[in-house]
């Protein structure tokens, strides 16, 4: 006797959900729009520049969704299923049409399925690095369009270092060096990462960034001229804009403790080998290796892929007596990284409240050479043309929890248009 009533109720509920979905789609179009920068407003597309879109997206590994299902009790159950989420993620990527796509929380068992879903984009074989521990099955990936860029080198970064307590977590990063297919000899470095989540451990995230910044400094030089390359650094940094990790990247200097001497990374976020010997092919880091993708295999050194060796007493004595910047009470770097979006009112995910933890940093000015507090004056060859704006927090609240009918992840995607000249 209750069946018709239940059927009517279920049908009404689905009709209401459909109506909400249509409203959400309209809402999405209105509140996630491209906004051009002052430079982008006056830029004229010509043969002297290579414009491209880069997208960064934490796509939420299904294994983590299931493991932390208590976080998604307010979401519609069918919107949490992987086939639906993949379709939504695919739709967003197709809409953005990024030449370079940086993904975080890519489940290893889903990588081939994601590749197949993105086949119409004609991406090359992606770079992929799973988190170091066998207890995790997700990691980072970089897809790229071979009609826009050629991959000339890449590097997988493991933040886990044995016997280094501050670096005992299994997060990873990928660094890729590209050359433009449009303009000869124009090279660019792109990196993506997913730092430790624990909100109380800014110290760990800062240490992880010291490693990543040192690796970026090591990798980001032109293969022919040896000049510093512009950098785009993306990912889920799990930190707020006023935090120490964010300020280290954005401001270029913070007061903080250094890494142990065994890492041979100085307070200026440079490898000792780079500073003293200009050796960019070998570090003291454990399991510091280049990848094995065919397109970059020829660039791998015989030394790479080997584990680090123990630091001798003579090496430690040399560091302490050489005048290298170590144990200064501060950290700094020379990469001149700036965020594409700066706002206290935008959000990229929900963690007890709507917050922004996902960023795209880029080299707005040329590298510093005279010190961390030097004011940069020369712009780099990489220009920001436009940003795909994140929604403001009130709009996030109005739209409700994600994943939903439109968005396939619990993070909003980031995207920016650049030109390299």
N, C-alpha and C positions, 0 to 999 in steps of 0.2 A: 504493500500500500504506500510505502514511503518512496518507492523508486522514482515515480514521476516528479515528486517534489525535489528529491535529491538531484535528479537529472536537470531540472529547471535551475536549481541553485548553482550546480556546477557550470551549466551553460552561461548563466548570468555572470558568474565569477570570471569565466574565461573571456566573456565579452568586455567586462570591465578591465581585465588585464590587457586585452587588445587595444582598447581605447587609451589606456595609460601608455601603452607602447607607442602609439601614434603620437600622443602628446610629447612623449620623451624624445621621439625622433625630431619633432619640430623644435623642442627645447635644445636638443643637441646642435642642430644647425645654427641656432641663434647664439649660443653661448660658447661654442668652440669654433673660432674663426681665425683666419690668418691675419696677422697685423704686421705691416711692413715697418722696418726701422727707418730712421731719417736717411741713412745711406741708401736703403732699398727703395725709398720713394723717388730718388733722383737717378737711380742706376738705370743705364740703358744696356740691354743685352746685345753684345757684339762678339766678334771673334777673338777679342783679347782676354776674355774671361771664360771660366768653366763653372757655370752655376749648377748646383745640385741640391737635392733635399736629403737630409739625414734624419732618421727616426730612431728613437730609443724607447723601449717598451719592456716593462716587467710584466710578463704574460701570465704569471701565477701557475706554477707547476701543479698539475692535478694531484700528484702525490702529497704535496703540502696542503692543498685544499682539503683533502680527505683526512690528513693527519690533524689538522686544526679546524675540523668541521664546526666546532662550537663558535667560531668567529663569523659563521655565515648562516646563522639560524633565522635571520630576518630576510634572507634572499629567497626568491622563488626557486624551488628545488630544480626544476628543469633548466633554469638558467645557469646552474652550476655544473651541468654535465659537459664533458669535454667536447663532444661533437658540436654542440651549440656554441661553446666558448671559442673553439677554433674557427668556426664560421664568422663570428663577430670580429675576432682578431684579424682574420684574413680580409674582411671587408674594410677595416680601418687601414690596413697596410695598402690595399689596392687604391683606396681613396687618396692616401698621401703620396703614393708612387715614389718611395725613397730609393735613391741610388745606393745608399748605404743604410742598412738596417741593423741596429744593435739590440739584442734581446737578452733579458735576464730571466732566471727561473725557467729555463728551457729543460723540460724533462727529457732525459737521454732516450728513453723508449719512444718518445713522441717526435724526435728530431726528423726522422724520415717522413712521417706524416705531415709535419710542418713544411718540409721541403716540397712535398707533392702538392700541398695546398697553395704554395706560392709559385708553383711552376709557371703560371702565365707571366710572372714578373721576370722570368729568364735569368734568375740569379745564378751565379757560379756556385760551386761546392762551398758550403759555409764553413767558417772556422768555428770550432766548438771546443769548449773546455768545461768538463764536469767538475763539480766541487771535489776536493781531494779525497775526502773520506769515503769508504764504501758504504757508509750509513746514509749518504745522500745520493740522489739520482738526478739532480738538476744542476744546471750551470749556465754559462754565458755563451752567446753565439753572435757572430757577425756575418751577415749576408751582404753581397755587393753585386752591382750590375756590371758585368765585364765589358759592356759597351761604353760605360762611363770611365771605369777605372781598371787598372791592372794591379794585381797583388804582387808586390816585389819582395816583401819580407813580412814575417809575423812572429809573434812570441807569446807563449802561454805563461802567465804569471801565477804562481802558487804562493799565497801569503803564509801558509803553514811552514814553519821552520823548526826542525827538531831542537829540543833543549833551549828554545827561546820562548819563555813563558808568555810574553806579550803577543807573540805570533803563533799561538797554539790552536787557532781556528782555521777552518778549511775553506775559506772563501777564495775566489779566484778572479782573474782578469784576463783579457785578451788585448794585445796590441797588434795593430796591422798597419803596414806602410804601403801606401798606394801611389801609383803614378797616373796622371791624367791621360786618357785616351784621346782627348781633344787637343791639348796643348802639350807639346813635347817638353820633358824635363820638369813639369810641375808635379811636385811630390807633396804628400800629406800623410800625417799619422793620425789614426783613429784608435781609441781605446774604449773598452766598456768593462764595467765591473759591478759586482753586487757585494757591498761591504756587510760586515756583521750587523745583525738586527738589534741585539740587546741594547735597549735605550740607555742603560747605565754605563756602557763601556765605550765612551768616546775615546778613551786612551787606546783601546784596541784598534778602533777605526783610524785613529791618527797614525798608529804604527803601520797599519796596512797601507795607508796613503803614502807614508815615507817610502815604502818599498815600491809602490806603483810610480810615484814621481821620479824615483831614481831610475827605474826601468824606462820610463818615458824619456828622460834626459839621455839615457844611453842609446835608445833606439831612434830618436827623432833627429837624425842628421841625413842630409842629402847623400845618396849613394855615390854621386860623382863629385860634387863640389864640397861636400862635408859641412855645408852650412846648416844651421839649425832649421828644422822644418816646423811649419804651423801644426798645431795639435787640436784635435777635438776629443774631449774626454766625456764620456756619458755613463749613465747607470743609475742604479738605486743605491744611494750613499747612506741611507738610513740615518740621516742627521739633519738638523734644522739649520737655518741660515745664520744663526748666532753662535753655533757650536764651534768647538776647536777644529774638528776635521774640515768643516766648510771653510773656516777662516784661513786654514793652512793653504787650501787650494786657491781660494779667491783673493785673499789679501797677500799671500805669498810669504807670510811670516807669522809665527806665534811663539809664545813662551811655552816650552814643553821639554820633556825629557827625551833623550836620544835612544836609539836602538843599541843593543849590545855590540861590542866591538867585533864579535864573530860575524856579524852581517856585513861589515866593512862598508856601511852606508854612513856618510858623514852628516853633520847637522845641516848642510846645505842640500840635502836630499840628492847627493851624487855618490856614485860608486867610487871607492878609493882607486880602483883600477882605471877608471875613466879620467879622474883628476891627475893622477901621477903618470900613468903609462899611455893614456889615450887608447886603452884597450876596451873596445866596446863589444867584444865577442864572448867574454868570460866574466862571471861574477863569483862572489863568495856565497851566493844564495844556494840553498838546497834545491835540487831538481829544477834549476833554471834552464829551460829548454826552448828551442824553436819547435814549431809544429812540423808535421810531415805532409801537409797538403802539397800535391804535385806542383802547383804553381809557385811555391816558394821553397821547395826542397833544395834547389840548387844553391840557395843562399846560406844554407846551414853550415856552420863551422864544425870541424872535427871535434873541437872541445866542447861544443854545446851538448846539453843533455846529460852531462856528467854531474854527479852530486858534488856539493861543495866539500872542500877539505878543511880539516881543523886548522884554526888560526894559530900559528906558532907564537911563542913568546917573543921572538924577534920581530914579528909583524906588529904585535901589540905595542912593543917598545918603540917601533918606528912611527906608528900612528901618533903615539903620545908625545913624541919628541919632534915631529916633523912640522908642527904648526898647522896641520890640517884642522878644519873646524870640527871639533868634537868635544862634547860635554860642555857646551857653552851656555846651556840653559834655554836655548832657543832653537827653533827649526825654521828654515826658509828654503825657497827654491827660486829658479830664474825663468820659469816657463810662462809667466804672464798670462795666466788663465782667468777668464772672465765668464760669468754665467750668461746664457742667452736670455733668461728671464729672471727678473728680480722683483719680488712682490711678497708682502706679508699677508696678502689676502687671497692668494691662489692656493690650490691644493692639488696634490697628485695621488693621494691615497688616504685611507681612514685608519688611524691607530688611536682608538679611544676618542679621537676628534679628527676633523679634517686638517691635514698638514701637508707640507711639501717636503719630500725627501728625494725626489728624482730630479736630476739636473743634467744639462748639457753645458759644459765649459768649452771655451775655445780661445785660441791665441789671438787676442785682439791687437796686441802690440808685439813688436819684435822682442826677442829674448833679452832679458837684463844681462849685463856683463859686469856692472860695477858694484853690485850689491843688492840686497833685498829691499832696501828702502829707497833705491834710486827711482825717480819718477820717469816712466817710459815716455818717449816722445815720438818714436817712429812706429807707424802702423804696420802690421804684418800683411802678408799677401792674401790672407784669409779674411773675407768680409762677411758680416751677417746681413742678410737681405730681409728676412721675415721670420716670424715665430708663429707656430700654431699654438694659440694661447690656451693655457689651462683654465678650467672654470674657477670662478671665485667660490669661496667656501659656502656662501649662502646658496648658490646655485647647486653645489654638490649636495647640500642638505635637502633642497627641494627635489632633486632628481632621485634621491634615495640610495640605498646600498648598491654597490657593484661587486660582482658581475650582475648584469641585468639583460634586458632585451637587446640593448645596443652595444654595450661594452662587455668584452669577454674576459676582463681581468679585474682584480681589485685595485689596480693602479690605472691612472690615466696615462695615455701615451704622450710622449714629448716629440716634437718635430720642429726642425728649423731649416730654412733655406740659406745656403751659403754660396759665395762665389770665390774661387781661387784664381788669382791673376799672376 
